[in-house]
Amino acid sequence: MKNLPIGIQSFSKLRTNSNDYLYVDKTRHIYNMVSEGNVYFLSRPRRFGKSLLVSAMNELFNGNKDIFEGLYIYDKWDWTKKNPVIRLDFGARANKTPQDLTISLSDFLNFEASDNGIRLESSKLPDKFGELITKLHLSTGEKVVVLIDEYDKPIIDNMSQLEVAESNKRLLHDFYQVLKAEDDHLRFVFMTGVSKFAGLSVFSALNNINDITIDAKYAAICGYTQEELESVFSEHIKAAAKVFGYSQKNLMDTIRSRYDGYSWDGEITVYNPFSTLLFFDKRVFDSYWFATGTPTFLIDMIKNRNQVTDILEPQEVGKNFFKSADVGDMDDLSLLFQTGYLTIKSKKRGIDNIYTLGMPNLEVREAFLENLLSSYSKYPAGKVPILRDKMQAQIRNSDEQGLEQSFRLLYAYIPYLLKIENEKYYQSMFLVMLALLGFDIYGEMLTNAGRIDAVLRLSDFVVISEFKYSAEKSLEEMTQAAIEQIIDKKYYERFLDKTIIMLGVAFNGKDVKCKMEKLKIK
């Protein structure tokens, strides 16, 4: 079997014959870009293959023909021409202060100039960048290619210190402005990042930039399609199926449910390359991608704002949703989408396309919800799967006492000093727990008679839930009132084709009571 390219971001290393690594050919997309335009921006989450893509472009414009043999682009490229390439990876640049960033970029430009036998006379950073581009073109006779990886890292890394993030943004604005001024000297510009920030000249000044983030033609430019996975990794699939004792079909169904599901056009889905490679290497189903950078600030943001429905329910957005956002003023959905915790599940075409967002797969859903639940109650994330299985059985069996005990266990981990007198807090924690059980959650569903607190769906039954909170009323009184509200307002009418369980949950401080009844229609 060929080696798995885990952690390899160097295209030349990956394609050297002696290393014998697998490669999913993405050069068709590169060829299309270079043939159709010259200034591109691509946003994808971390560890999705952006750096490898940039590395491949670097080797292509440098004319390293041999390492492209057997790939789509090999017999379509003019190998007689080479272009000078400025490849700038912001992942390797210091950025904790604007001063650090300035020094790091200046050192980079000086090194590039020296490496190409050029002497820079400018002292200001933007002027240096422009001078390097111009002199590279004049000294070689070929227009320059600029490849910028993680263009937004100096901003993203400092989101918890907005003053630094804003200062870095202003610095980058002036730096990127050079690309417009030097257009006559440029053949091709390609930039990658996680987020698209307003106020950067790359978007405001380069009005010819083509943002291909949600372009259907480039939906599979990063990640693995089903066809690519089955053809390139066929031997690893067979080996893993043997280890698990699964048929190849059953194994693929499981892999698909955990690591597929990312989409940027609502139609083509791709596998997370990082998690997929590590699964084939370790042959253990785990949350590999999530574990590389648990988004603590996102989890805290959702908990503090009690916005759990953003991740539990499908969210519809228009095309303006994908436009650039201001630093420090990005809404929850935008952050979740750009960081890879939400993806495009479907698209309705029209004058203004409507996109439905949702979590991509089980890896993201389970890991995110387990950490979110632990954030609410400080219950250890590692113990959540055990509690999850227990609570699912309790709901299926209408075990009121068991469910109450499980909730009390969760509430026991709420910090003692945290004063919670808010029904929404308990409701959110309850919804997160039930989402982990495998339910499809629909919070605050509107009916013609009122608003249901939550509807929980499995394939064979529905749980209609009402939550009550009071510091004065008894738990028994509140649970009974919750059940009566479901019946009186006929919240069940749209679900009569399924088995219906009514669930009333009452909170009083950290005490809780549950009442469950199967609906009987007279």
MARLO-729288 format. One line per 2 residues: their letters; for each residue z, x, y of N, C-alpha, C. Coordinates in steps of 0.2 Angstrom, whole numbers, m for minus. Atoms other than C-alpha are relative to their C-alpha. Example, Ala and Ser with C-alpha at 12.3 -4.5 7.8 and 13.67 -1.06 7.14 Angstrom:
as = 0/4/m6/39/62/m22/0/4/6 | m1/m4/m6/36/68/m5/3/m4/5
***
This chain:
mk = 0/4/m6/0/0/0/0/4/6 | m1/m4/m7/m3/6/18/6/m1/3
nl = m6/1/m4/11/9/29/1/m5/5 | m1/5/m6/19/m4/41/1/4/6
pi = m1/m3/m6/17/1/59/6/m2/4 | m6/2/m4/35/m2/64/2/4/5
gi = m2/m3/m6/39/3/81/m5/5/3 | 5/m4/m3/23/12/84/m4/m3/6
qs = 4/3/m6/15/10/101/m5/5/2 | 6/m5/m2/3/25/101/m6/m2/m5
fs = 6/2/4/m14/19/95/m3/6/m4 | 3/m6/3/m20/37/91/4/2/m6
kl = m4/m1/5/m5/39/80/m1/m5/m6 | 1/5/5/m8/23/71/m6/1/m3
rt = 7/0/3/m26/26/68/m2/7/m3 | 2/m6/3/m25/44/62/0/m1/m7
ns = 1/1/7/m31/44/44/6/2/m4 | m6/m3/4/m16/55/38/6/m5/m1
nd = m5/4/0/m4/42/43/0/m7/m4 | 1/6/4/m12/27/34/4/m6/2
yl = m4/6/m2/m5/13/44/m5/m6/0 | 3/6/m1/m10/m5/44/m2/m1/8
yv = 2/2/m7/m19/m11/60/m4/m7/0 | 4/7/m1/m24/m29/65/m4/1/6
dk = 5/m2/m5/m40/m26/75/0/m5/6 | 0/4/m6/m38/m33/93/m6/3/5
tr = 5/m3/m5/m53/m23/100/m5/m5/2 | 5/6/m3/m64/m39/101/2/m2/7
hi = m2/3/m7/m53/m45/115/m1/5/5 | 1/m5/m5/m53/m28/124/m8/0/2
yn = 7/0/m2/m72/m28/123/m2/m6/4 | 1/6/m4/m73/m46/130/2/1/7
mv = m3/m1/m6/m62/m41/144/m4/4/4 | 4/m5/m3/m72/m26/149/m7/m2/2
se = 7/3/m1/m88/m35/147/m1/m5/6 | 1/6/m4/m84/m50/158/4/1/7
gn = m4/m1/m6/m72/m43/172/3/7/1 | m2/m6/m1/m63/m29/179/8/1/2
vy = m7/0/m2/m45/m34/184/4/m6/m3 | m4/5/4/m33/m43/172/7/1/0
fl = m8/0/1/m15/m48/170/1/m4/m6 | m2/3/6/m7/m52/154/8/0/m1
sr = m8/1/1/11/m59/151/1/m2/m7 | m2/2/7/19/m59/134/7/3/0
pr = m7/m2/1/37/m57/128/1/7/m2 | m1/m7/2/45/m41/124/m2/1/m8
rf = 2/m2/6/40/m32/108/m6/m5/m4 | 5/4/2/24/m42/106/m7/4/m1
gk = 7/m4/1/11/m28/105/m3/2/7 | 4/m1/m6/7/m26/124/m1/8/1
sl = 1/m7/m1/10/m7/124/m5/3/m4 | 6/m3/4/m1/m4/109/m6/m2/2
lv = 6/2/m3/m14/m14/117/m2/5/6 | 1/m5/m6/m13/m3/133/m2/7/m3
sa = 1/m7/3/m13/13/122/m7/0/m3 | 7/0/3/m29/7/113/m5/0/6
mn = 5/0/m6/m38/4/130/0/7/3 | 0/m7/m2/m32/22/135/m5/4/m4
el = 4/m4/5/m40/29/120/m8/m1/1 | 7/2/0/m56/19/122/m3/3/6
fn = 3/m3/m6/m59/24/140/0/8/0 | 0/m7/0/m55/42/136/m6/2/m5
gn = 6/m1/4/m70/41/123/2/3/m7 | m2/m3/7/m60/45/107/m3/m4/m5
kd = 4/4/4/m73/38/96/3/m1/m7 | m1/0/7/m67/43/79/6/m5/m2
if = m5/4/2/m51/33/79/m1/m7/0 | 3/7/0/m61/17/82/m4/m2/m6
eg = 5/1/5/m72/19/67/3/m6/m5 | m2/5/4/m72/3/57/3/m6/3
ly = m2/5/m4/m66/m8/71/m6/m4/4 | 5/4/m3/m75/m22/80/m4/4/6
iy = 3/m3/m6/m79/m12/96/m4/7/m2 | 3/m7/1/m85/4/87/m7/1/1
dk = 8/m1/m1/m104/1/87/m2/m4/6 | 2/4/m6/m103/m9/103/1/4/7
wd = m2/m4/m6/m96/4/115/m4/6/2 | 4/m6/m2/m105/17/125/4/6/0
wt = m5/m6/1/m96/33/119/m3/6/4 | 3/m6/m4/m107/44/130/4/1/7
kk = m4/0/m6/m96/39/145/7/0/m1 | m8/0/m1/m78/43/149/2/m1/7
np = m2/1/m7/m68/37/163/7/3/1 | m7/m2/m1/m52/45/171/4/m6/m1
vi = m5/5/1/m37/35/166/6/1/3 | m7/0/m2/m21/32/175/4/m5/m3
rl = m4/5/4/m9/25/163/7/1/2 | m7/0/m3/8/20/171/4/m5/m4
df = m5/4/4/22/14/159/6/0/4 | m6/1/m3/36/7/169/6/0/m4
ga = m6/0/4/47/7/154/3/7/0 | m2/m7/m1/48/26/157/2/2/7
ra = m2/m1/m7/52/25/175/7/m2/2 | m6/1/m3/69/26/183/0/m6/5
nk = 0/5/m5/73/10/193/6/m3/2 | m6/3/m2/91/7/196/1/m1/7
tp = 0/1/m7/89/9/214/m8/1/3 | 7/m1/m2/73/9/225/m1/8/1
qd = 1/m8/m1/76/28/229/m2/3/m7 | 2/m2/7/76/31/210/m7/m1/m2
lt = 7/3/2/60/21/208/m5/4/4 | 4/m4/m4/52/30/222/m1/7/m2
is = 0/m7/2/56/48/216/m4/0/m7 | 3/0/7/51/43/198/m8/m1/0
ls = 7/1/m1/34/36/204/m4/6/3 | 3/m6/m3/31/51/215/m1/6/m5
df = 1/m5/5/34/63/201/m6/m2/m5 | 6/2/4/22/53/190/m7/2/3
ln = 6/m1/m3/8/54/202/m1/7/1 | 1/m7/0/11/72/205/m2/4/m6
fe = 2/m3/6/10/76/187/m7/m2/m2 | 7/3/1/m6/65/185/m5/5/4
as = 5/m4/m4/m14/75/199/m1/7/m3 | 0/m7/3/m9/92/192/m4/0/m6
dn = 3/0/7/m15/87/175/m7/0/0 | 7/0/m1/m32/84/182/m3/5/5
gi = 2/m5/m5/m33/99/194/m1/m3/7 | 0/3/m6/m30/89/209/6/1/4
rl = m5/m2/m4/m19/93/224/1/m6/5 | m1/6/m4/m11/78/233/3/2/7
es = m2/m2/m7/m8/80/252/5/m6/3 | m4/5/m2/0/63/255/7/0/m1
sk = m8/0/2/19/61/256/2/m7/m1 | m3/7/1/21/42/256/m3/m2/m7
lp = 2/2/7/20/34/239/m6/m4/m1 | 6/4/0/6/21/242/m6/5/1
dk = 6/m4/m2/m5/34/250/m1/5/m5 | 1/m4/6/m2/46/235/m4/m3/m5
fg = 4/4/6/m8/33/223/m7/m1/2 | 7/1/m2/m23/29/233/m4/7/0
el = 3/m7/0/m27/48/236/m2/2/m7 | 2/m2/7/m26/51/217/m6/m4/m3
it = 6/4/2/m38/36/213/m6/3/3 | 7/m2/m4/m51/42/226/m2/7/m3
kl = 2/m7/2/m50/61/221/m2/0/m8 | 2/0/7/m51/57/202/m7/m3/0
hl = 7/2/1/m67/47/205/m5/5/3 | 5/m5/m3/m75/60/217/0/6/m5
st = 0/m7/4/m70/75/205/m4/m1/m7 | 3/1/7/m77/67/189/m6/m4/0
ge = 6/4/m1/m91/56/196/0/m7/m4 | m1/7/3/m84/41/186/6/m4/3
kv = m5/5/m3/m74/26/192/6/1/m4 | m6/m1/3/m56/26/188/3/m7/m4
vv = m3/5/4/m47/15/175/8/0/1 | m7/0/m1/m29/10/179/3/m5/m5
li = m3/4/5/m18/3/165/8/1/2 | m7/1/m2/0/m3/170/4/m4/m5
de = m4/3/6/12/m7/156/7/m2/3 | m7/2/m2/28/m17/160/1/0/8
yd = 1/0/m8/23/m19/179/7/m2/3 | m6/4/m3/39/m30/182/6/3/m2
kp = m6/m3/3/52/m19/173/5/2/6 | m5/m1/m6/60/m13/190/3/m6/3
ii = m3/6/m2/63/m31/194/4/m3/m5 | m4/3/6/68/m38/177/6/3/m1
dn = m6/m4/2/80/m24/174/6/m1/5 | m5/0/m5/89/m28/190/1/m7/2
ms = m1/7/m2/90/m47/190/7/m2/1 | m7/2/m1/109/m47/189/2/3/7
ql = m1/m2/m7/108/m37/206/m6/m1/4 | 6/3/m3/96/m47/216/m2/4/6
ev = 1/m4/m6/97/m35/231/m5/6/m2 | 4/m5/2/90/m21/221/m7/m2/m3
ae = 6/3/3/77/m32/212/m5/m2/6 | 4/2/m5/71/m38/229/m3/7/4
sn = 2/m6/m3/70/m20/236/m5/3/m4 | 6/m3/4/60/m14/221/m6/m4/0
kr = 6/4/m1/49/m29/223/m4/2/6 | 3/m2/m7/45/m24/241/m4/7/m1
ll = 3/m7/1/42/m6/235/m7/m1/m4 | 6/1/5/30/m12/221/m6/m4/4
hd = 5/4/m3/21/m24/233/m5/5/4 | 3/m5/m4/16/m9/244/m4/5/m5
fy = 3/m5/5/12/2/228/m7/m4/m2 | 6/4/4/0/m12/220/m5/m1/5
qv = 5/1/m5/m8/m15/237/m6/5/0 | 5/m5/0/m17/1/235/m6/m2/m5
lk = 5/2/5/m27/m7/220/m6/m3/4 | 5/3/m3/m36/m18/232/m4/5/5
ae = 3/m4/m5/m40/m5/245/m5/5/m4 | 4/m5/4/m47/7/231/m5/m3/m4
dd = 4/3/5/m58/m6/223/m7/3/m1 | 7/m3/1/m74/4/226/1/6/m5
hl = m1/m6/5/m66/18/215/2/m2/m7 | m3/3/6/m60/7/201/m5/m3/m5
rf = 4/4/5/m69/2/185/3/m6/m3 | m3/5/4/m56/m8/176/8/1/2
vf = m8/0/m1/m37/m13/180/3/m5/m5 | m3/4/5/m26/m20/166/8/1/1
mt = m7/0/m1/m8/m25/169/4/m4/m5 | m4/5/5/5/m32/157/7/0/3
gv = m7/1/m2/23/m39/160/2/m6/m4 | m3/6/3/35/m52/155/m1/m6/5
sk = 0/5/m5/35/m62/171/m5/1/5 | 5/m1/m5/23/m66/185/4/m2/7
fa = m5/1/m6/33/m64/202/m5/m1/6 | 3/1/m7/27/m71/219/2/6/4
gl = m1/m5/m5/26/m59/233/m2/7/m1 | 3/m7/2/18/m44/224/m7/0/1
sv = 6/0/m3/2/m39/231/m5/0/m6 | 5/0/6/m6/m38/213/m2/m7/m1
fs = 2/7/1/m6/m57/214/m3/m3/7 | 2/3/m7/m7/m61/233/m6/4/3
al = 5/m4/m3/m19/m47/238/m6/1/m5 | 6/0/5/m30/m45/222/m2/m6/m2
nn = 2/6/2/m38/m61/223/m5/m1/m5 | 5/1/5/m50/m57/210/3/2/m7
in = m3/m1/6/m37/m54/197/0/m6/m5 | 1/6/5/m39/m64/181/6/0/m5
di = m6/1/4/m23/m70/173/m2/m3/m6 | 3/3/6/m27/m72/155/6/m2/m4
ti = m6/2/3/m9/m77/150/m1/m6/m5 | 1/7/3/m13/m95/145/m8/m1/m1
da = 7/1/1/m32/m92/143/m1/0/m8 | 1/1/7/m38/m99/126/m4/6/m3
ky = 4/m6/3/m50/m84/124/4/5/m2 | m5/m6/2/m35/m72/123/6/m3/m3
aa = m7/3/3/m22/m83/114/2/4/m5 | m2/m4/6/m22/m71/99/m1/7/2
ic = 0/m7/m2/m23/m55/109/6/4/m2 | m7/m3/2/m5/m51/104/2/m4/m6
gy = m2/4/5/3/m56/88/m5/m1/m6 | 5/0/6/m5/m60/71/m1/m8/m1
tq = 2/7/2/m15/m76/67/1/0/m8 | m1/1/7/m13/m84/50/m5/4/m4
ee = 5/m4/3/m30/m76/45/1/7/0 | m2/m7/m1/m25/m59/51/5/2/m5
le = m5/m2/4/m9/m59/42/m2/0/m8 | 2/1/7/m16/m65/25/m5/6/m2
sv = 5/m5/2/m30/m52/25/3/7/1 | m2/m7/m1/m22/m37/33/6/2/m4
fs = m6/m1/4/m5/m39/24/0/m3/m7 | 1/4/6/m11/m46/8/5/4/m6
eh = m4/m4/5/m3/m32/m3/8/m1/1 | m7/1/m1/14/m34/6/2/m7/m1
ik = m1/7/1/13/m52/4/2/m1/m8 | m1/0/7/11/m50/m15/7/3/m2
aa = m6/m4/2/25/m37/m16/6/m4/2 | m6/3/m2/37/m48/m6/1/m7/m5
ak = 0/6/5/33/m64/m17/3/2/m6 | m3/m2/6/37/m54/m32/8/1/0
vf = m7/m1/m1/54/m49/m25/4/m6/0 | m4/7/m1/59/m67/m20/m1/m4/m6
gy = 1/4/5/52/m74/m36/m4/m7/2 | 4/6/m3/41/m86/m25/m7/1/m2
sq = 7/0/0/23/m91/m27/m2/3/7 | 2/m3/m6/13/m83/m13/m1/m6/5
kn = 1/5/m5/10/m100/m5/7/m2/2 | m7/2/m2/29/m104/m5/3/5/5
lm = m3/m5/m4/33/m87/2/m4/m1/7 | 3/0/m6/20/m89/16/2/m6/4
dt = m3/6/m3/27/m107/20/6/2/4 | m7/m2/m3/44/m99/23/m1/5/5
ir = 2/m5/m5/37/m84/33/m2/m4/6 | 3/4/m6/27/m96/44/5/m4/4
sr = m5/4/m3/42/m107/47/5/4/5 | m4/m5/m3/52/m92/53/m3/4/6
yd = 3/m5/m4/40/m81/62/m6/m2/4 | 6/3/m3/25/m91/67/1/m4/6
gy = m1/6/m4/23/m104/80/m1/2/8 | 1/m2/m7/20/m94/96/m7/m2/2
sw = 6/2/m2/6/m101/106/m1/0/8 | 1/0/m7/m1/m99/124/m6/m4/2
dg = 5/5/m2/m15/m112/123/1/m7/m4 | m1/6/4/m7/m125/112/m4/m2/m6
ei = 4/1/6/m19/m123/98/1/6/m5 | m1/m6/4/m19/m105/91/7/2/0
tv = m7/m2/0/m2/m100/85/m1/7/m3 | m1/m6/2/3/m82/81/7/2/m3
yn = m7/m3/3/17/m73/71/2/5/5 | m3/m6/m3/29/m62/80/m1/6/m4
pf = 2/m6/4/23/m45/75/6/4/m2 | m6/m4/1/40/m37/77/4/m2/m6
st = m4/3/6/49/m49/65/m4/0/m6 | 4/0/6/35/m50/53/0/7/m3
ll = 0/m7/2/34/m31/51/6/2/m4 | m6/m2/3/52/m29/48/2/m5/m6
ff = m1/4/7/52/m44/35/m3/4/m5 | 4/m3/5/39/m35/25/3/7/m2
dk = m4/m6/2/49/m19/26/6/m1/m3 | m7/1/3/66/m25/22/0/m6/m5
rv = 0/6/5/61/m41/12/6/m4/0 | m5/4/m2/75/m50/20/m1/m5/6
fd = 1/5/m6/74/m66/31/6/1/5 | m5/m2/m5/83/m61/47/m3/m2/7
sy = 3/1/m7/82/m64/66/m1/7/3 | 1/m7/m2/75/m47/69/m2/1/8
wf = 2/m1/m7/66/m50/86/6/m2/5 | m5/2/m4/81/m60/93/6/5/0
at = m5/m5/0/93/m46/88/m1/6/4 | 2/m6/m4/84/m33/98/2/m1/8
gt = m2/1/m7/90/m41/115/3/m7/1 | m3/7/m1/101/m56/114/1/m2/7
pt = 0/2/m8/98/m65/131/6/m3/2 | m6/3/m2/116/m67/136/0/m3/7
fl = 1/3/m7/111/m71/154/m3/m7/m1 | 3/6/1/100/m85/147/5/m5/m3
id = m4/4/3/113/m92/136/6/m3/5 | m5/2/m5/126/m92/150/m2/m5/5
mi = 3/5/m5/114/m100/162/0/m7/m3 | 1/6/3/111/m114/150/7/m4/m1
kn = m6/3/1/129/m117/146/3/m2/7 | m3/2/m6/135/m116/164/m3/m6/4
rn = 3/5/m3/122/m128/170/0/m6/m5 | 0/5/5/124/m139/154/m7/m3/m1
qv = 7/2/1/105/m139/152/m3/1/m7 | 2/m1/7/104/m139/133/m6/m4/m2
td = 6/3/2/91/m152/133/m7/4/1 | 6/m4/m1/79/m139/140/m3/3/m6
il = 2/m3/6/79/m131/123/0/m4/m6 | m1/4/6/83/m145/111/m6/m6/0
ep = 5/5/0/69/m157/117/m6/2/3 | 6/m2/m2/51/m156/120/0/m1/8
qe = 0/0/m7/48/m152/139/m8/0/2 | 7/0/m3/31/m157/148/0/3/7
vg = 1/m4/m6/25/m146/162/m8/m1/2 | 7/0/m3/9/m146/173/m2/8/0
kn = 2/m7/m1/m2/m131/176/3/5/5 | m3/m3/m5/7/m126/191/6/4/m2
ff = m6/m3/3/22/m121/180/m1/7/m1 | 2/m7/2/13/m105/175/m2/4/6
ks = 1/m4/m6/11/m99/193/6/4/1 | m5/m5/m2/21/m85/200/6/m3/3
ad = m6/2/m3/39/m87/204/4/5/4 | m4/m5/m5/51/m79/217/6/3/m4
vg = m6/m4/3/64/m66/211/6/m4/2 | m7/4/m1/81/m75/209/m1/m7/1
dm = 0/7/0/74/m92/210/m5/m3/m5 | 4/2/6/66/m94/193/4/m6/m4
dd = m3/6/3/70/m111/185/1/2/m8 | m1/m1/7/77/m112/167/m6/0/m4
ls = 6/0/4/61/m117/159/m4/6/0 | 4/m6/m2/51/m103/167/3/6/m4
ll = m4/m6/3/64/m90/161/m1/0/m8 | 0/1/8/64/m97/143/m7/1/m2
fq = 7/0/2/45/m98/142/m2/8/1 | 2/m7/m1/42/m80/149/3/5/m4
tg = m3/m5/4/55/m72/139/m1/m2/m8 | 2/1/7/48/m80/123/5/m5/m4
yl = m5/5/4/62/m93/118/m3/m7/1 | 4/6/1/50/m107/122/m8/2/0
ti = 7/m1/0/31/m108/119/m4/m6/1 | 4/6/0/17/m120/121/m2/m3/m6
ks = 1/4/7/17/m133/107/m6/m4/0 | 6/4/0/2/m143/113/m2/m1/7
kk = 3/0/m7/m9/m146/128/m5/m7/0 | 5/6/m1/m17/m163/134/m4/2/6
rg = 5/m2/m5/m33/m159/143/m1/m6/5 | 2/4/m5/m37/m167/160/m1/3/6
id = 1/m4/m6/m39/m164/178/6/4/1 | m6/m5/0/m21/m157/178/3/0/m7
ni = m2/m1/7/m18/m151/160/8/m1/0 | m7/1/1/m1/m156/153/2/4/m6
yt = m2/m4/6/8/m144/142/7/m2/m2 | m6/1/3/22/m147/130/3/6/m3
lg = m4/m6/2/35/m133/128/5/m2/m5 | m5/1/5/46/m131/113/2/7/m3
mp = m2/m6/3/55/m117/103/m5/1/m6 | 6/m2/5/42/m107/92/1/m1/m7
nl = m1/0/8/51/m106/75/7/0/m1 | m7/1/2/67/m106/65/4/7/2
ev = m4/m6/m2/71/m88/69/3/m1/7 | m2/0/m7/72/m91/88/5/m6/1
re = m5/6/m1/80/m109/86/7/1/m3 | m7/m1/3/94/m104/74/4/5/4
af = m3/m5/m3/98/m88/82/3/m2/7 | m2/2/m7/98/m95/100/5/m5/0
le = m5/5/1/108/m110/95/7/2/m2 | m6/m3/3/121/m101/85/4/4/6
nl = m3/m4/m5/124/m89/100/2/m5/6 | m2/5/m5/124/m104/112/6/m4/m2
ls = m6/3/2/137/m113/102/6/4/0 | m6/m4/0/148/m98/101/2/1/8
sy = m1/m1/m7/146/m96/120/4/m6/3 | m4/6/m2/153/m114/122/7/0/m3
sk = m6/0/3/167/m112/110/3/6/m2 | m2/m6/3/169/m94/106/1/1/m7
yp = 0/0/7/167/m98/88/m5/5/m2 | 4/m5/2/160/m83/79/m7/m2/m3
ag = 7/2/2/141/m84/77/m1/1/m7 | 1/m1/7/142/m76/60/3/m5/m5
kv = m3/6/5/152/m91/53/m3/m6/1 | 3/6/m2/141/m104/61/m4/m3/m6
pi = 4/3/5/129/m106/46/4/m4/m5 | m5/3/5/144/m110/34/2/m7/3
lr = m3/6/m3/151/m123/46/m6/m5/1 | 6/4/m1/133/m130/49/m1/m4/m7
dk = 1/4/7/131/m134/30/5/m5/m1 | m6/5/2/148/m142/29/m1/m6/5
mq = 1/6/m4/144/m153/44/m6/m5/m1 | 6/5/2/127/m159/38/2/m4/m5
aq = m2/4/6/135/m165/22/5/m5/3 | m5/5/m3/149/m174/32/m4/m5/3
ir = 4/5/m3/136/m183/42/m4/m4/m5 | 4/4/5/125/m188/27/5/m4/m4
ns = m5/4/4/141/m194/18/5/m4/4 | m4/4/m4/148/m203/33/8/2/0
de = m7/m3/1/164/m192/31/3/1/7 | m3/0/m7/173/m196/48/5/5/0
qg = m5/m5/0/188/m186/44/m2/7/0 | 2/m6/0/179/m171/39/m4/3/6
le = 3/m2/m6/168/m171/54/5/1/6 | m5/m1/m5/183/m173/65/3/7/m1
qs = m3/m7/1/191/m157/57/m5/5/2 | 5/m5/m2/175/m148/60/0/1/7
fr = 0/m1/m7/175/m152/78/6/3/3 | m6/m3/m2/193/m148/80/0/8/m1
ll = 1/m7/2/189/m131/72/m4/3/6 | 4/m3/m6/176/m128/86/4/0/6
ya = m4/0/m6/187/m134/100/6/5/0 | m6/m4/0/201/m123/94/m2/7/3
yi = 2/m7/m3/190/m108/100/m2/m1/7 | 1/1/m7/188/m115/117/6/4/4
py = m5/m3/m4/197/m103/129/6/m4/3 | m6/4/m3/215/m109/133/0/m1/7
ll = 0/1/m7/213/m106/151/m6/m4/3 | 5/4/m2/197/m116/152/1/m7/0
ki = m1/7/m1/200/m133/159/m6/m4/0 | 6/4/1/187/m145/153/2/m7/1
en = m1/8/m1/187/m163/160/m7/m3/1 | 7/2/m1/169/m166/158/m3/m2/m6
ek = 3/3/7/161/m177/145/m7/4/m1 | 7/m4/1/144/m167/148/1/6/m4
yy = m1/m6/3/152/m151/142/1/m1/m8 | m1/2/7/158/m159/125/m7/m2/m3
qs = 7/3/3/141/m168/123/m5/5/m1 | 5/m6/0/131/m152/126/2/4/m7
mf = m2/m4/5/141/m143/113/m1/m4/m7 | 1/4/5/140/m157/101/m8/0/m2
lv = 7/0/1/121/m158/103/m3/7/m3 | 2/m7/2/119/m139/100/2/0/m7
ml = m2/0/7/129/m141/84/m5/m4/m5 | 4/4/4/119/m155/77/m8/3/0
al = 7/m3/0/102/m146/82/0/5/m5 | 0/m5/5/108/m132/71/0/m3/m7
lg = 0/4/6/110/m145/57/m7/m1/m3 | 7/1/2/91/m147/57/m2/m7/3
fd = 2/6/m3/91/m163/67/m5/1/6 | 4/1/m6/77/m167/80/5/m3/5
iy = m5/3/m5/88/m170/96/m4/m3/5 | 3/3/m6/83/m182/109/6/m3/4
ge = m5/2/m4/96/m183/122/m1/m5/6 | 0/5/m5/99/m197/134/m7/m4/0
ml = 6/3/1/84/m207/127/1/m7/4 | 0/6/m3/80/m222/138/m3/m6/m4
tn = 2/6/4/78/m240/131/0/m5/6 | 0/5/m5/75/m256/140/7/m3/1
ag = m7/3/m1/94/m260/138/4/6/3 | m5/m5/m2/101/m243/144/m2/7/m2
ri = 1/m7/2/102/m224/140/4/2/m6 | m3/m2/6/106/m218/123/3/7/1
da = m2/m7/m1/117/m202/124/m4/5/m5 | 4/m5/4/108/m194/109/m2/m4/m6
vl = 3/3/6/96/m199/95/m1/6/m5 | 1/m6/4/96/m187/80/m4/m2/m6
rl = 5/2/5/82/m188/68/m1/5/m6 | 3/m3/6/79/m182/50/m5/m4/m3
sd = 6/4/3/65/m187/39/2/m6/m3 | m2/6/3/75/m200/30/5/m5/3
fv = m4/5/m4/87/m207/43/1/3/7 | m1/m1/m7/92/m208/61/7/m1/1
vi = m7/0/m2/109/m205/69/0/m2/8 | 0/2/m7/111/m215/85/8/1/3
se = m7/m2/m2/126/m207/95/2/m2/7 | m3/1/m6/137/m212/109/6/4/1
fk = m6/m4/m2/150/m200/118/4/m4/5 | m5/3/m5/165/m206/127/5/5/1
ys = m5/m5/m2/177/m195/137/5/m4/5 | m4/3/m5/193/m201/145/7/3/m1
ae = m7/m3/0/211/m194/149/5/m5/m1 | m4/5/1/218/m211/148/0/m5/m6
ks = 1/5/5/210/m222/135/2/4/m7 | m2/m3/7/215/m219/116/m7/1/m3
le = 6/m2/3/202/m211/105/m3/m6/m4 | 2/5/4/202/m226/93/m4/m5/5
em = 3/4/m5/198/m237/108/m7/2/2 | 6/m3/m2/184/m226/114/m6/0/m6
tq = 5/0/5/175/m224/97/m2/m7/m2 | 2/7/1/175/m243/94/m5/m2/6
aa = 4/2/m5/168/m245/111/m7/3/0 | 7/m3/1/154/m233/107/m4/m3/m5
ie = 4/4/6/149/m242/91/m2/m6/3 | 2/7/m3/149/m259/100/m5/1/5
qi = 6/m1/m5/138/m252/114/m7/1/m3 | 6/m1/3/125/m246/102/m3/m7/m3
id = 2/7/2/125/m264/94/m2/m4/5 | 2/5/m5/126/m274/109/m6/1/4
kk = 6/m2/m4/112/m265/118/m6/1/m4 | 5/m1/5/102/m264/102/m4/6/1
yy = 3/m6/m1/98/m246/104/m4/2/m6 | 2/m2/6/93/m246/86/m7/m3/m1
er = 6/4/1/77/m257/88/m6/4/m2 | 6/m4/2/64/m244/88/0/4/m6
fl = m1/m4/6/71/m236/72/1/m4/m6 | m2/5/5/72/m251/61/m4/2/m7
dk = 4/m2/6/59/m242/49/4/5/m4 | m4/m6/3/73/m229/44/7/m3/m1
ti = m7/1/1/91/m229/38/3/2/7 | m3/m1/m7/102/m230/54/7/1/m1
im = m7/m1/m1/119/m222/56/2/0/7 | m3/0/m6/129/m226/71/6/5/1
lg = m5/m5/0/140/m212/77/3/m1/7 | m4/0/m7/154/m214/91/4/6/0
va = m4/m6/m1/162/m198/97/4/m1/6 | m4/1/m6/177/m199/108/4/7/1
fn = m3/m6/m2/185/m184/117/6/m2/5 | m6/1/m4/202/m183/125/3/7/1
gk = m2/m7/0/206/m165/131/m4/3/m6 | 3/m3/6/203/m155/115/1/m4/m6
dv = 0/4/6/206/m169/104/m6/m4/m1 | 6/3/1/192/m178/96/0/m5/m6
kc = 1/5/5/188/m193/85/m7/m3/m1 | 6/3/1/173/m199/76/0/m6/m4
km = 0/7/4/168/m216/69/m8/m1/m2 | 7/0/2/152/m218/59/m1/m7/m4
ek = 1/6/4/145/m234/52/m8/m1/m1 | 7/1/1/128/m238/44/m1/m7/2
lk = 2/7/m3/119/m252/53/m2/m5/m5 | 2/5/4/117/m268/44/m2/m6/4
ik = 3/5/m4/105/m280/52/1/m7/m4 | m1/6/3/110/m298/49/m7/m5/0
***
